[in-house]
Amino acid sequence: MRDQIWPTMPPLSCSGDGVVAERIEEGDLIFVADGEDGIGSVRRVLPGGNMLVVYIENGGDFEIPLTAVRAVHSGKVVLNLDHLPTPVLEAIGNARRSEYPH
């Protein structure tokens, strides 16, 4: 059923800054900065190639614009927080909360 909602697209090969990078593929891990823990993964590349569906831990699935991708390398997608919608930023803030309940 998910394929009916989000058809599989070929991997993307550029970052939101227009810099050619490794391809974004389903299953790539999502980070807010290099050297930080991952906060989720890429679920789908949406038709048209300018939006991604990403899973954020403890938050669920979100559509984000490709312009919110700062870098892609080694199966990692690093996001640019300045280009993310508020609900995604809130989910990122809660991504690790269950691991650190205090």
Contact map, one row per residue, 1 for C-alpha under 8 A:
111110000000000000000000000000000000000000000000000000000000000000000000000000000000000000000000000000
111111100000000000000000000000000000000000000000000000000000000000000000000000000000000000000000000000
111111110000000000000000000000000000000000000000000000000000000000000000000000000000000000000000000000
111111100000000000000000000000000000000000000000000000000000000000000000000000000000000000000000000000
111111100000000000000000000000000000000000000000000000000000000000000000000000000000000000000000000000
011111110000000000000000000000000000000000011110000000000000000000000000000000000000000000000000000000
011111111000000000000000000000000000000000010110000000000000000000000000000000000000000000000000000000
001001111100000000000000000000000000000000011110000000000000000000000000000000000000000000000000000000
000000111110000000000000000000000000000000011110100000000000000000000000000000000000000000000000000000
000000011111000000000000100000000000000000001000000000000000000000000000000000000000000000000000000000
000000001111100000000011110000000000000000001000000000000000000000000000000000000000000000000000000000
000000000111110000000011100000000000000000001000100000000000000000000000000000000000000000000000000000
000000000011111000011111000000000000000000000000000000000000000000000000000000000000000000000000000000
000000000001111111111111000000000000000000000000000000000000000000000001000000000000000000000000000000
000000000000111111111000000000000000000000000000000000000000000001101111000000000000000000000000000000
000000000000011111100000000000000000000000000000000000000000000001111110000000000000000000000000000000
000000000000011111100000000000000000000000000000000000000000000000101100000000000000000000000000000000
000000000000011111110000000000000000000000000000000000000000000000000000000000000000000000000000000000
000000000000011111111000000000000000000000000000000000000000000000000000000000000000000000000000000000
000000000000111001111100000000000000000000000000000000000000000000000000000000000000000000000000000000
000000000000111000111110000000000000000000000000000000000000000000000011100000000000000000000000000000
000000000000110000011111000000000000000000000000000000000000000000000001110000000000000000000000000000
000000000011110000001111100000000000000000000000000000000000000000000001100000000000000000000000000000
000000000011110000000111110100000000000000000000000000000000000000000001001010000000000000000000000000
000000000111000000000011111100000000000001011000000000000000000000000000001000000000000000000000000000
000000000010000000000001111100000000000011111000000000000000000000000000000000000000000000000000000000
000000000000000000000000111110000000000011100000000000000000000000000000000000000000000000000000000000
000000000000000000000001111111000000000011000000000000000000000000000000001110000000000000000000000000
000000000000000000000000001111100000011111000000000000000000000000000000001110000000000000000000000000
000000000000000000000000000111110000011111000000000001000000000000000000000111100000000000000000000000
000000000000000000000000000011111101111100000000000000000000000000000000000111100000000000000000000000
000000000000000000000000000001111101011000000000000000000000000000000000000001111000000000000000000000
000000000000000000000000000000111111000000000000000000000000000000000000000001100000000000000000000000
000000000000000000000000000000111111000000000000000000000000000000000000000001000000000000000000000000
000000000000000000000000000000001111100000000000000000000000000000000000000000000000000000000000000000
000000000000000000000000000000111111110000000000000000000000000000000000000000000000000000000000000000
000000000000000000000000000000100011111000000000000000000000000000000000000000000000000000000000000000
000000000000000000000000000011110001111100000000000000000000000000000000000000000000000000000000000000
000000000000000000000000000011110000111110000000000000011000000000000000000000000000000000010011000000
000000000000000000000000000011100000011111000000000001111000000000000000000000000000000000000000000000
000000000000000000000000011111000000001111100000000001110000000000000000000000000000000000000000000000
000000000000000000000000111111000000000111111000000111100000000000000000000000000000000000000000000000
000000000000000000000000011000000000000011111000000111100000100000000000000000000000000000000000000000
000001111000000000000000110000000000000001111100000111000000000000000000000000000000000000000000000000
000001011111000000000000110000000000000001111110111110000000000000000000000000000000000000000000000000
000001111000000000000000000000000000000000011111111110000000000000000000000000000000000000000000000000
000001111000000000000000000000000000000000001111111000000000000000000000000000000000000000000000000000
000000000000000000000000000000000000000000000111111000000000000000000000000000000000000000000000000000
000000001001000000000000000000000000000000001111111100000000000001000000000000000000000000000000000000
000000000000000000000000000000000000000000001111111100000000000011100000000000000000000000000000000000
000000000000000000000000000000000000000000001111111110000000001111000000000000000000000000000000000000
000000000000000000000000000000000000000001111100111111000000001111000000000000000000000000000000000000
000000000000000000000000000000000000000001111100001111100000111100000000000000000000000000000000000000
000000000000000000000000000001000000000111110000000111110000111100000000000000000000000000000000000000
000000000000000000000000000000000000000111100000000011111011110000000000000000000000000000000000000000
000000000000000000000000000000000000001110000000000001111111110000000000000000000000000000110010000000
000000000000000000000000000000000000001100000000000000111111000000000000000000000000000000110111000000
000000000000000000000000000000000000000000000000000000011111000000000000000000000000000000100111010000
000000000000000000000000000000000000000000000000000000111111100000000000000000000000000000110110000000
000000000000000000000000000000000000000000000000000000111111110000000000000000000000000000000000000000
000000000000000000000000000000000000000000100000000011110011111000000000000000000000000000000000000000
000000000000000000000000000000000000000000000000000011110001111100000000000000000000000100000000000000
000000000000000000000000000000000000000000000000001111000000111110000000000000000000000000000000000000
000000000000000000000000000000000000000000000000001111000000011111010000000000000001100000000000000000
000000000000000000000000000000000000000000000000011100000000001111111000000000000011000000000000000000
000000000000001100000000000000000000000000000000111100000000000111111000000000000000000000000000000000
000000000000001110000000000000000000000000000000010000000000000011111100000000000010000000000000000000
000000000000000100000000000000000000000000000000000000000000000111111100000000111111000000000000000000
000000000000001110000000000000000000000000000000000000000000000011111111000011110000000000000000000000
000000000000001110000000000000000000000000000000000000000000000000111111000011110000000000000000000000
000000000000001100001000000000000000000000000000000000000000000000001111100011100000000000000000000000
000000000000011000001111000000000000000000000000000000000000000000001111111111000000000000000000000000
000000000000000000001110000000000000000000000000000000000000000000000011111110000000000000000000000000
000000000000000000000100000000000000000000000000000000000000000000000001111100000000000000000000000000
000000000000000000000001100110000000000000000000000000000000000000000001111110000000000000000000000000
000000000000000000000000000111100000000000000000000000000000000000000001111111000000000000000000000000
000000000000000000000001000111100000000000000000000000000000000000001111101111100000000000000000000000
000000000000000000000000000001111100000000000000000000000000000000001111000111110000000000000000000000
000000000000000000000000000001111000000000000000000000000000000000011110000011111000000000000000000000
000000000000000000000000000000010000000000000000000000000000000000011100000001111111000000000000000000
000000000000000000000000000000010000000000000000000000000000000000010000000000111111000010000000000000
000000000000000000000000000000000000000000000000000000000000000000010000000000011111000000000000000000
000000000000000000000000000000000000000000000000000000000000000010110000000000011111100000000000000000
000000000000000000000000000000000000000000000000000000000000000110010000000000011111110110000000000000
000000000000000000000000000000000000000000000000000000000000000100000000000000000011111110000000000000
000000000000000000000000000000000000000000000000000000000000000000000000000000000001111111000000000000
000000000000000000000000000000000000000000000000000000000000000000000000000000000000111111100000000000
000000000000000000000000000000000000000000000000000000000000010000000000000000000001111111110000000000
000000000000000000000000000000000000000000000000000000000000000000000000000000001001111111111000000000
000000000000000000000000000000000000000000000000000000000000000000000000000000000000011111111100000000
000000000000000000000000000000000000000000000000000000011110000000000000000000000000001111111110000000
000000000000000000000000000000000000001000000000000000011010000000000000000000000000000111111110000000
000000000000000000000000000000000000000000000000000000000000000000000000000000000000000011111111100000
000000000000000000000000000000000000000000000000000000001110000000000000000000000000000001111111110000
000000000000000000000000000000000000001000000000000000011110000000000000000000000000000000111111110000
000000000000000000000000000000000000001000000000000000001100000000000000000000000000000000001111111100
000000000000000000000000000000000000000000000000000000000000000000000000000000000000000000001111111110
000000000000000000000000000000000000000000000000000000000100000000000000000000000000000000000111111110
000000000000000000000000000000000000000000000000000000000000000000000000000000000000000000000001111110
000000000000000000000000000000000000000000000000000000000000000000000000000000000000000000000001111111
000000000000000000000000000000000000000000000000000000000000000000000000000000000000000000000000111111
000000000000000000000000000000000000000000000000000000000000000000000000000000000000000000000000000111
